[in-house]
Amino acid sequence: MNKEQMSPEQLSREKAYRKRLKRVKRMKMKFLFMSLLGQDRKMNWLVKNHIFGMIGEKVLYQPNTLPNEPELIRIHNNVRIAANVTFYTHDVINMMFATLDNEPYIPHRECIEIYDNCFIGGNSTILGGVAIGPDSVVAAGSVVTKDVPPGKIVGGNPAKVIGEFEALHQKRRAELGTTDDIPPDEELWERFYSKRK
């Protein structure tokens, strides 16, 4: 539908939409700049500017990009989001249908909520309408299309339950210590090869 065919109300909504796109673009540029200044500056900027619908305490957000609609994402306490995680709170399918039917469709939008004590592995994709956790892990490279039950580990495409949060928690308790206790690289390589004998 071109502008001549739009009602005044549709034109007003279109103008507001374009204004929002400009604001999102400015916000993403500022976020990229803050990412270059380091993790602490980036996190402080996210919290201070209320970028997400909610962001709790002890949150690590490693991606260097922001979702288009971060206000539709709530992140609770003690959440770690690894690099290159992507959040989709909307899709553009309705734009295709609008062209097909020559009728206006409203944008399809959904919320995402990540509860306490969750980890989302690198290169994962989280689709709208999903709740994760609490006490959950999303394995690296997963595509989460439905809710992640509390206390579970999910992985794959689409993500399915592959383990228990508490079992991983107990296994990792063997690694209690400080950075002074990190084994040297040679020891890690020895462990790596010994598992393959």
Secondary structure as the mmCIF struct_conf table of DSSP 4:
data_model
#
loop_
_struct_conf.conf_type_id
_struct_conf.id
_struct_conf.beg_label_comp_id
_struct_conf.beg_label_asym_id
_struct_conf.beg_label_seq_id
_struct_conf.end_label_comp_id
_struct_conf.end_label_asym_id
_struct_conf.end_label_seq_id
HELX_RH_3T_P HELX_RH_3T_P1 LYS A 3 GLN A 5
BEND BEND1 MET A 6 MET A 6
HELX_RH_AL_P HELX_RH_AL_P1 PRO A 8 LEU A 36
TURN_TY1_P TURN_TY1_P1 LEU A 37 LEU A 37
HELX_RH_AL_P HELX_RH_AL_P2 GLN A 39 LYS A 48
TURN_TY1_P TURN_TY1_P2 ASN A 49 HIS A 50
BEND BEND2 PHE A 52 GLY A 53
STRN STRN1 MET A 54 ILE A 55
BEND BEND3 GLU A 57 LYS A 58
STRN STRN2 LEU A 60 TYR A 61
BEND BEND4 ASN A 64 THR A 65
BEND BEND5 ASN A 68 ASN A 68
HELX_RH_3T_P HELX_RH_3T_P2 PRO A 70 LEU A 72
STRN STRN3 ILE A 73 ILE A 75
BEND BEND6 ASN A 77 ASN A 78
STRN STRN4 VAL A 79 ILE A 81
TURN_TY1_P TURN_TY1_P3 ALA A 83 ASN A 84
STRN STRN5 THR A 86 TYR A 88
BEND BEND7 THR A 89 THR A 89
STRN STRN6 HIS A 90 ASP A 91
BEND BEND8 VAL A 92 VAL A 92
HELX_RH_AL_P HELX_RH_AL_P3 ILE A 93 ASP A 101
TURN_TY1_P TURN_TY1_P4 ASN A 102 ASN A 102
BEND BEND9 GLU A 103 GLU A 103
HELX_LH_PP_P HELX_LH_PP_P1 ILE A 106 PRO A 107
STRN STRN7 HIS A 108 ARG A 109
STRN STRN8 ILE A 112 ILE A 114
BEND BEND10 ASP A 116 ASN A 117
STRN STRN9 CYS A 118 ILE A 120
TURN_TY1_P TURN_TY1_P5 GLY A 122 ASN A 123
STRN STRN10 THR A 125 LEU A 127
TURN_TY1_P TURN_TY1_P6 GLY A 128 GLY A 129
STRN STRN11 VAL A 130 ILE A 132
BEND BEND11 PRO A 134 ASP A 135
STRN STRN12 SER A 136 VAL A 138
TURN_TY1_P TURN_TY1_P7 ALA A 140 GLY A 141
STRN STRN13 VAL A 143 VAL A 144
BEND BEND12 LYS A 146 LYS A 146
HELX_LH_PP_P HELX_LH_PP_P2 ASP A 147 ASP A 147
STRN STRN14 VAL A 148 VAL A 148
HELX_LH_PP_P HELX_LH_PP_P3 PRO A 149 PRO A 149
TURN_TY1_P TURN_TY1_P8 PRO A 150 GLY A 151
STRN STRN15 LYS A 152 GLY A 155
TURN_TY1_P TURN_TY1_P9 GLY A 156 ALA A 159
STRN STRN16 LYS A 160 GLU A 164
HELX_RH_AL_P HELX_RH_AL_P4 PHE A 165 ARG A 172
HELX_RH_3T_P HELX_RH_3T_P3 ARG A 173 GLU A 175
BEND BEND13 GLY A 177 GLY A 177
HELX_RH_3T_P HELX_RH_3T_P4 THR A 179 ASP A 181
HELX_LH_PP_P HELX_LH_PP_P4 ILE A 182 PRO A 184
HELX_RH_AL_P HELX_RH_AL_P5 ASP A 185 SER A 194
TURN_TY1_P TURN_TY1_P10 LYS A 195 ARG A 196
#
